[in-house]
């Protein structure tokens, strides 16, 4: 039975409501994710039925107001949900991150009332799946150089270009696509499934996030109705605000993967005997476990503090970068090291370490790479950009 | 039909049990509290019946201190409409049943879990029915409502029984009453914030039992592994060490 660590009694920083939220999502992960996720990852299949289930428990857009199908929760609640989902698998958390922070959030923050009412309830319930198109084949860390463009054709916009590494694009009912207008200003367009000229081929043969659907978005003279332009944002700050929200969620999510690895490794080390003693009695194993717990505890406090700042609308993008970068790296290192505690058993699908480890190789790259986040902190402390 | 579901606040089933005060009291430090799993099944069935239109309202009730309110809030998040907490310590089944009888007489149907996972007393539901002079049926594994009548399935030795009973009634439920406990949705958790949780003063009721002493079960003995080819050794051990043959 899963026993998450709480060395510094971080639970005492949470409200009773936060704990109910956590137990609800944890129960759902135990019931619906844990039993099937290993096979899904081994078979490189997205368990698509979980989209509706996540919708029904309210994992999509928990901080979006109830009027639009969300739950109206705070940022710490959103973080807690992400932690529990990622304990199951980063693929499941990714689906929730994209739907919540990259699709529902921009429609809520930058859309008009008609767009909010049209899309948000369906996305919240999981009836519709959303995707977010920013990264392009030749423009990843430098999205400002994107080539995807649209022209004003009077009664519609004409969209051309392509996006890559897009979670859920092959099944998305609506995609928030960032493209430049004729003056070179980045705008957001809501592109719906079935629009002529839109295709979304799946990206296969991944060694990471194998239980997640990834694909491209290709726009070949797609006619987008004018009502589908997000009216209330111009420029890169639109997608970057979405990424802030998603990165914040990832900072919490990674803790879930790390806690899962720690919990399994501790249990294994106490039970596995070599030289007539549990391997937990050897100093090298204790060193690993003690360091895991230290790093998880630091990550918990970092995530909680950034969450409280976000509740007050005071968290800066650079603070969020620090939390995302630190916590994902922490989880990746714990996945790798905890695998070693399990020896050969750790490479099998009977234990979650290799799956988490491979997933986290994506998580440390997407939503701002490990290196780029460091440059964001560097820029913040020196005032000198080292990006390009 | 107005339904009351009794909610016992119990330690999480994975809690490591410890005692204090020279083994006279349960050590509550660090314990996570949950809805008693059988009560959670009862509540889930009540919510299903409400969704099907045969229940008008669901109240949840608990006898306990303020510390039990988080558990009642979770019950509200699952789908109860309001909650009652009788503000006193719950130490004795008859005292608890007496407190509940004071608030339960106006309900048509009372659902109780067959036992609570802490002390496994399995007594409150039956006592409450007796104090209220309500019909009661135990070991209920299926429940339907038709008008004012309850259709109740009971597991009996070697089979099952279908009973029809009139209200007001107490149904003491067990596994099978629903498929699995309902997980509260995020919106439900937020709505629970605004639902009434009424605290009522206890009536006079003395405990009829008291805890004298607790003991943990003996530690599990080491498992002796015997080669599958060595039947003789296992017979020798069963005869000479275990002395069972």
Interface residues (C-beta under 8 A of the other chain):
Chain A: X1 X3 X16 X17 X19 X20 X21 X23 X24 X27 X28 X31 X56 X57 X58 X59 X62 X66 X70 X71 X72 X73 X77 X81
Chain B: X14 X34 X69 X70 X73 X74 X77 X180 X181 X183 X184 X185 X186 X187 X188 X189 X190 X192 X193
